[in-house]
Amino acid sequence: MSYTNWSGSVSFTPGEIARPRNTSQVARLVKKARARDSTLRPVGSGHSSMPIFVTDGTVVSLERMSGLMAADADAGWARVRPGTGLRDLGEQLAQYGLAMENLGDVDYQSIAGAVSTGTHGSGMTLGNLSSTVIGGTLVNGLGEEVAFGVDASQGEQHDLLRAAQVSLGALGIFTSLTLRVEEAHHLHRQNWITHIDWVLENYAELVESNRSMDFYWYPRSDLAQIRMLNKPGEEPVLTPEGQPHSRLKTETVGPNYQIIPNDRHLPFEEMEYMLPFDQELTAFRQVRERIKAKHRAQVGWRVLVRTIAPDQAMLSNAQGRPTMTIALLQNTTLPYQEYFEDIEPIYWEFGGRPHWGKKHRLTAYELARLYPDWDGFRRIRRQLDPDSIFMNDYLHELLGEES
Ligand SMILES: Cc1cc2nc3c(=O)[nH]c(=O)nc-3n(C[C@H](O)[C@H](O)[C@H](O)COP(=O)(O)OP(=O)(O)OC[C@H]3O[C@@H](n4cnc5c(N)ncnc54)[C@H](O)[C@@H]3O)c2cc1C
């Protein structure tokens, strides 16, 4: 039986696909693989487009380990099973009067899969989903359950928590995650269409005055779609009204877990890098010039610019710096490789760190310079998985570990 990811760009045939129902079954799978000198790779919803889940051993799908386990509204935390889909999580948290702080563009991912690659939304004061992980449990490469963060009475600075928050399924298989959550709240979404020049002129004010703001730039028309999300009553007065081409495209109000995510049914490939925040949008301006000069005729989709608050996770691409992200999107039916590879060096010039779940070409040699805790993460990985049963060829190259 083969396994194929969401976009169709990663396809392989594992030895087996296992769907454990509880921690003991996960531990048994790990011990069995170890005894056979085989490997395992955990998967969530398969929305990543790098070969991080490839194995000829066992693919471990956590889809049967789903749902909210416990929540404390007063203390602001919730404990969830790893395979819980983000959409279900939103609905279940709402029953306790709680909500995630932020979400990405869609809610199809599992919580464990989403945090493992540092999935993020947009907002200068809103961290990625991994930064809301305050504890949890995982089954390590020896088949033992290991608790971390608040689940092990460790503080937020503890290295094991900071390693686990973004860990690419390389430390073990999460069997639960404890998340910092907020009081349930509504958001008011406004999507504006305007000219990119207006966004460039007003960007600093737009990111500063909105709880969450991002924009799409459409290379063929030079128009932009600005998406602003605020709590009702806290919206800034700033709008592009009255500017050439501007119009309010959509406006909705509702619970945050319904308002933030969008429906995406057309498969696409994406390359997204996280760069130090720059209100002048210097890197974006260079990307735009390059696309206009060389790729405009072939680019079917748009370029997305978002922001992320800094965090402390060892492999978070927003670690230690206010961050902006620039993503190239291209339909899977169109060529993307030459386009992505031509733009990628611009990101490198600005110290960009790639999204772990999206297309990029960096390996350990370059990545080690971008992450101050690179060696710390690798040390913890070796402690938790001494026989490297969670590694595959791609992760060996990515993390610079000998096979
Ligand atoms: C349509 C679409 C929209 C997207 N939107 C955004 C966005 O807005 N923002 C953003 O940042 N990203 C976005 N992404 C990327 C996506 O969020 C990430 O690739 C995410 O990791 C996918 O989650 P998943 O559940 O599909 O996990 P998978 O892709 O299946 O796995 C991701 C990683 O998690 C690991 N993993 C899964 N379960 C476990 C477990 N139980 N224990 C340990 N490791 C585990 C896997 O081994 C793998 O390394 C998008 C992708 C698509 C296709």
The ligand as an SDF file (V2000), in Angstrom:
LIG
                    3D

 53 58  0  0  0  0  0  0  0  0999 V2000
   -3.3300   23.5370    2.0290 C   0  0  0  0  0  0  0  0  0  0  0  0
   -2.2240   23.7690    3.0220 C   0  0  0  0  0  0  0  0  0  0  0  0
   -2.2340   24.8940    3.8130 C   0  0  0  0  0  0  0  0  0  0  0  0
   -1.2050   25.1340    4.7250 C   0  0  0  0  0  0  0  0  0  0  0  0
   -1.2370   26.2620    5.4690 N   0  0  0  0  0  0  0  0  0  0  0  0
   -0.2170   26.5380    6.3150 C   0  0  0  0  0  0  0  0  0  0  0  0
   -0.1890   27.7420    7.0710 C   0  0  0  0  0  0  0  0  0  0  0  0
   -1.0860   28.5690    6.9900 O   0  0  0  0  0  0  0  0  0  0  0  0
    0.8700   27.9450    7.8930 N   0  0  0  0  0  0  0  0  0  0  0  0
    1.8980   27.0590    7.9890 C   0  0  0  0  0  0  0  0  0  0  0  0
    2.8480   27.3290    8.7320 O   0  0  0  0  0  0  0  0  0  0  0  0
    1.8860   25.9060    7.3070 N   0  0  0  0  0  0  0  0  0  0  0  0
    0.8610   25.6390    6.4760 C   0  0  0  0  0  0  0  0  0  0  0  0
    0.8510   24.4540    5.7750 N   0  0  0  0  0  0  0  0  0  0  0  0
    1.8840   23.4560    6.0820 C   0  0  0  0  0  0  0  0  0  0  0  0
    1.3560   22.4690    7.1480 C   0  0  0  0  0  0  0  0  0  0  0  0
    0.7320   23.1570    8.2090 O   0  0  0  0  0  0  0  0  0  0  0  0
    2.5110   21.6680    7.7210 C   0  0  0  0  0  0  0  0  0  0  0  0
    3.1780   20.9910    6.7060 O   0  0  0  0  0  0  0  0  0  0  0  0
    2.0510   20.6920    8.8220 C   0  0  0  0  0  0  0  0  0  0  0  0
    3.1880   20.1020    9.3820 O   0  0  0  0  0  0  0  0  0  0  0  0
    1.1150   19.6320    8.2910 C   0  0  0  0  0  0  0  0  0  0  0  0
    0.4830   18.9670    9.3580 O   0  0  0  0  0  0  0  0  0  0  0  0
    0.0100   17.4680    9.1840 P   0  0  0  0  0  0  0  0  0  0  0  0
   -0.9070   17.0980   10.2910 O   0  0  0  0  0  0  0  0  0  0  0  0
   -0.4860   17.2460    7.8080 O   0  0  0  0  0  0  0  0  0  0  0  0
    1.3770   16.7000    9.4350 O   0  0  0  0  0  0  0  0  0  0  0  0
    2.2590   15.8470    8.4210 P   0  0  0  0  0  0  0  0  0  0  0  0
    2.5350   16.6690    7.2160 O   0  0  0  0  0  0  0  0  0  0  0  0
    1.6250   14.5160    8.2260 O   0  0  0  0  0  0  0  0  0  0  0  0
    3.5900   15.6700    9.2810 O   0  0  0  0  0  0  0  0  0  0  0  0
    4.3740   16.7820    9.5820 C   0  0  0  0  0  0  0  0  0  0  0  0
    5.4580   16.3730   10.5600 C   0  0  0  0  0  0  0  0  0  0  0  0
    4.8590   16.0330   11.8100 O   0  0  0  0  0  0  0  0  0  0  0  0
    5.3730   14.8040   12.2690 C   0  0  0  0  0  0  0  0  0  0  0  0
    4.3390   14.1790   13.1030 N   0  0  0  0  0  0  0  0  0  0  0  0
    3.0490   13.9540   12.8030 C   0  0  0  0  0  0  0  0  0  0  0  0
    2.4210   13.3830   13.8520 N   0  0  0  0  0  0  0  0  0  0  0  0
    3.3470   13.2280   14.8340 C   0  0  0  0  0  0  0  0  0  0  0  0
    3.3280   12.6990   16.1570 C   0  0  0  0  0  0  0  0  0  0  0  0
    2.2320   12.1860   16.7080 N   0  0  0  0  0  0  0  0  0  0  0  0
    4.4720   12.7240   16.8640 N   0  0  0  0  0  0  0  0  0  0  0  0
    5.6140   13.2510   16.3500 C   0  0  0  0  0  0  0  0  0  0  0  0
    5.6820   13.7580   15.0970 N   0  0  0  0  0  0  0  0  0  0  0  0
    4.5640   13.7620   14.3590 C   0  0  0  0  0  0  0  0  0  0  0  0
    5.6900   14.0270   11.0010 C   0  0  0  0  0  0  0  0  0  0  0  0
    6.6180   13.0010   11.2080 O   0  0  0  0  0  0  0  0  0  0  0  0
    6.2560   15.1400   10.1240 C   0  0  0  0  0  0  0  0  0  0  0  0
    7.6070   15.3320   10.4290 O   0  0  0  0  0  0  0  0  0  0  0  0
   -0.1490   24.1910    4.8530 C   0  0  0  0  0  0  0  0  0  0  0  0
   -0.1410   23.0480    4.0430 C   0  0  0  0  0  0  0  0  0  0  0  0
   -1.1550   22.8460    3.1320 C   0  0  0  0  0  0  0  0  0  0  0  0
   -1.1040   21.6340    2.2540 C   0  0  0  0  0  0  0  0  0  0  0  0
  1  2  1  0
  2  3  1  0
  2 52  2  0
  3  4  2  0
  4  5  1  0
  4 50  1  0
  5  6  2  0
  6  7  1  0
  6 13  1  0
  7  8  2  0
  7  9  1  0
  9 10  1  0
 10 11  2  0
 10 12  1  0
 12 13  2  0
 13 14  1  0
 14 15  1  0
 14 50  1  0
 15 16  1  0
 16 17  1  0
 16 18  1  0
 18 19  1  0
 18 20  1  0
 20 21  1  0
 20 22  1  0
 22 23  1  0
 23 24  1  0
 24 25  2  0
 24 26  1  0
 24 27  1  0
 27 28  1  0
 28 29  2  0
 28 30  1  0
 28 31  1  0
 31 32  1  0
 32 33  1  0
 33 34  1  0
 33 48  1  0
 34 35  1  0
 35 36  1  0
 35 46  1  0
 36 37  1  0
 36 45  1  0
 37 38  2  0
 38 39  1  0
 39 40  1  0
 39 45  2  0
 40 41  1  0
 40 42  2  0
 42 43  1  0
 43 44  2  0
 44 45  1  0
 46 47  1  0
 46 48  1  0
 48 49  1  0
 50 51  2  0
 51 52  1  0
 52 53  1  0
M  END
$$$$
